[in-house]
Amino acid sequence: LSSDLYETAVHYRLLSDNTRDIVIATRGDAVVWTSPSITRLLGWPSTYWNGTSLNALVHSEDWRLALSVRAGEQVPVRLKDRADIDVWFTAQWSSDARGTRAWTFSLLPLSPTAL
């Protein structure tokens, strides 16, 4: 079992380090987990936003729009990078039975970070 667990951890790390997506889990209004890819894409440590509201990361003009879409629908939003520069992503969310909402932010191809 430990070799299977190790192999799963290696695959997870490979995916999380090389994706152009950021996954953020929220419970209520608070961020409870952020994927490590946020460091490469936006410069934030993966634990930086834990315990804060996700709307602090999403551009204020885009936040209401992001909340208005149904699960699985995509909407363009700007996220702030560590240098306070807006980077465009598409956002979508899903939730589980415990009320945890998983947000997926996919980097748009024309964002400066994608070049």
Sine and cosine of phi, psi and omega as CSV:
sin_phi,cos_phi,sin_psi,cos_psi,sin_omega,cos_omega
0.00,0.00,-0.62,0.79,-0.06,-1.00
-0.91,0.40,-0.54,0.84,0.05,-1.00
-0.94,0.34,-0.57,0.82,0.08,-1.00
-0.91,0.41,-0.67,0.74,0.03,-1.00
-0.90,0.44,-0.68,0.74,0.04,-1.00
-0.88,0.47,-0.71,0.71,0.00,-1.00
-0.89,0.45,-0.64,0.77,0.06,-1.00
-0.89,0.46,-0.68,0.73,0.01,-1.00
-0.90,0.44,-0.64,0.77,0.03,-1.00
-0.90,0.44,-0.70,0.71,0.02,-1.00
-0.90,0.43,-0.67,0.74,0.03,-1.00
-0.86,0.50,-0.74,0.68,-0.04,-1.00
-0.89,0.45,-0.65,0.76,0.04,-1.00
-0.86,0.50,-0.72,0.69,0.02,-1.00
-0.92,0.40,-0.74,0.67,-0.09,-1.00
-0.93,0.37,-0.50,0.87,0.00,-1.00
-0.99,0.17,-0.31,0.95,-0.12,-0.99
-0.87,-0.50,0.12,0.99,-0.01,-1.00
-1.00,0.10,0.40,-0.92,0.10,-0.99
-0.99,-0.17,0.29,0.96,0.01,-1.00
-0.91,-0.40,0.49,-0.87,0.15,-0.99
-0.89,-0.45,0.76,-0.65,0.07,-1.00
-0.93,-0.36,0.77,-0.64,0.01,-1.00
-0.78,-0.63,0.82,-0.58,0.05,-1.00
-0.99,-0.15,0.73,-0.69,0.04,-1.00
-0.82,-0.58,0.52,-0.86,0.14,-0.99
-0.80,-0.60,0.89,-0.46,-0.17,-0.99
0.92,0.39,-0.80,-0.59,0.00,-1.00
-0.99,-0.17,-0.07,1.00,-0.15,-0.99
-0.99,-0.16,0.67,-0.75,0.11,-0.99
-0.95,0.31,0.77,-0.64,0.03,-1.00
-0.92,-0.40,-0.29,0.96,0.02,-1.00
-0.29,-0.96,0.61,-0.79,0.06,-1.00
-0.73,-0.69,0.69,-0.73,-0.01,-1.00
-0.92,0.40,0.50,-0.86,0.00,-1.00
-0.87,0.50,-0.34,0.94,-0.01,-1.00
-0.90,0.44,-0.28,0.96,0.03,-1.00
-0.89,0.45,-0.49,0.87,0.01,-1.00
-0.92,0.39,-0.72,0.69,-0.02,-1.00
-0.94,0.33,-0.62,0.79,-0.10,-0.99
-1.00,0.08,-0.55,0.83,-0.07,-1.00
-0.81,-0.59,-0.14,0.99,0.04,-1.00
1.00,0.05,-0.03,1.00,-0.01,-1.00
-1.00,0.06,0.65,-0.76,0.18,-0.98
-0.87,0.49,0.54,-0.84,-0.11,-0.99
-0.90,0.43,-0.35,0.94,0.01,-1.00
-0.99,-0.15,-0.02,1.00,-0.11,-0.99
-0.85,0.53,-0.66,0.75,-0.10,-1.00
-1.00,0.02,-0.12,0.99,-0.03,-1.00
-0.83,0.56,0.75,-0.66,0.01,-1.00
1.00,0.06,-0.13,0.99,0.02,-1.00
-0.98,-0.22,0.14,-0.99,0.03,-1.00
-0.99,0.14,0.66,-0.75,0.01,-1.00
-0.89,0.46,-0.47,0.88,-0.03,-1.00
-0.92,0.39,-0.20,0.98,0.10,-1.00
-0.96,0.28,-0.39,0.92,-0.01,-1.00
-1.00,-0.06,-0.56,0.83,-0.01,-1.00
-0.99,0.11,0.69,-0.72,0.02,-1.00
-0.80,0.60,0.67,-0.74,-0.10,-1.00
-0.85,0.52,-0.56,0.83,0.01,-1.00
-0.95,0.30,-0.32,0.95,-0.06,-1.00
-0.98,-0.19,-0.27,0.96,-0.14,-0.99
-0.88,0.47,-0.76,0.66,-0.01,-1.00
-0.89,0.47,-0.62,0.78,0.04,-1.00
-0.89,0.45,-0.69,0.73,0.01,-1.00
-0.88,0.48,-0.62,0.78,0.00,-1.00
-0.96,0.28,-0.35,0.94,-0.09,-1.00
-0.99,0.13,-0.27,0.96,-0.04,-1.00
-0.99,0.13,0.46,-0.89,0.05,-1.00
-0.99,0.17,0.30,-0.95,0.03,-1.00
-0.79,0.61,0.74,-0.67,0.05,-1.00
1.00,0.01,-0.30,0.95,0.05,-1.00
-0.98,0.20,0.53,-0.85,-0.01,-1.00
-0.96,-0.26,0.57,-0.82,0.03,-1.00
-0.59,-0.81,0.65,-0.76,0.05,-1.00
-0.97,0.25,0.71,-0.71,0.04,-1.00
-0.63,-0.78,0.36,-0.93,0.10,-0.99
-0.96,-0.28,0.73,-0.69,0.12,-0.99
-0.93,-0.36,0.54,-0.84,0.02,-1.00
-1.00,0.09,0.77,-0.64,0.13,-0.99
-1.00,0.05,0.05,-1.00,-0.09,-1.00
-0.90,0.43,-0.38,0.93,0.04,-1.00
-1.00,0.00,0.18,0.98,0.02,-1.00
0.92,0.39,0.54,0.84,0.05,-1.00
-0.97,-0.26,0.69,-0.72,0.03,-1.00
-0.97,0.25,0.73,-0.68,0.06,-1.00
-0.83,-0.56,0.76,-0.64,-0.07,-1.00
-0.99,0.13,0.71,-0.70,0.06,-1.00
-0.69,-0.72,0.31,-0.95,0.30,-0.95
-0.99,-0.15,0.63,-0.77,-0.02,-1.00
-0.89,-0.45,0.60,-0.80,0.18,-0.98
-0.50,-0.87,0.34,-0.94,-0.03,-1.00
-0.66,-0.75,0.34,-0.94,0.14,-0.99
-0.60,-0.80,0.28,-0.96,0.02,-1.00
-0.66,-0.75,0.35,-0.94,0.02,-1.00
-0.95,-0.30,0.01,-1.00,-0.06,-1.00
-0.91,0.42,-0.37,0.93,0.00,-1.00
-1.00,0.07,-0.03,1.00,0.02,-1.00
1.00,-0.01,0.11,0.99,0.07,-1.00
-0.98,0.20,0.79,-0.62,0.01,-1.00
-0.97,-0.24,0.80,-0.60,0.05,-1.00
-0.98,-0.20,0.90,-0.44,0.06,-1.00
-0.99,-0.12,0.73,-0.68,0.11,-0.99
-0.90,-0.43,0.84,-0.55,0.04,-1.00
-0.93,-0.36,0.91,-0.42,-0.02,-1.00
-0.97,-0.24,0.81,-0.58,-0.04,-1.00
-0.88,0.47,0.78,-0.63,0.06,-1.00
-0.98,0.20,0.60,-0.80,-0.09,-1.00
-0.86,0.51,-0.43,0.90,-0.04,-1.00
-1.00,-0.02,0.04,1.00,0.04,-1.00
-0.93,0.36,0.60,-0.80,0.01,-1.00
-0.83,0.56,-0.54,0.84,0.02,-1.00
-0.91,0.41,-0.46,0.89,-0.04,-1.00
-0.98,0.19,-0.31,0.95,-0.07,-1.00
-0.98,0.20,0.00,0.00,0.00,0.00
